[in-house]
Amino acid sequence: MDTYTIAEAARLAGTSRGKLYQAIRTGQLQTALGEEPGQAMTVTRAALRAAGSPMPEPEAPISARISCNVLKMSGILHGFKMSPSY
């Protein structure tokens, strides 16, 4: 599950931290307190969506993006025949 600090969530949602804190105070946005004292409050992607924030889809991990690009390239190059180099 994707969790973010309030600052990270504000950047992702394209809003201000103040608006997120206002949503928290009014009960529109659910948060989780840090497990240790002094740890930042966090919010999940699902909680942001439930509160009505338009959230972009998470990016695939770099390994998945590389694999996808390799597969695309192999499909493009599949019909290409190399001429012998002399």
C-alpha positions, 0 to 999 in steps of 0.5 A: 500500500502506498503511504505518503507524508502530508507534503508528499501527498499534497504534491501528488494531489496537486494541492496544498498541505493546508487543504489536506490538513483542513480535510483531516480536521473535518474528517474527510481525509483519514490518516495514520499516526507514525508508530514512533514518537516524532514520526510524521503523520501518513496518508494512503493513496486510497484515503486520498482517493476516498476524500475526492483527490484526483490521484495519478496512477503510481509508476511501475517499478523501474525493472518493469518499465525496462522489461516492457521497453525491451519487449517492445524493442524485440517486437520492433526488431523481430522482422529486421535481418542483419546483413553480415559485416565484412 
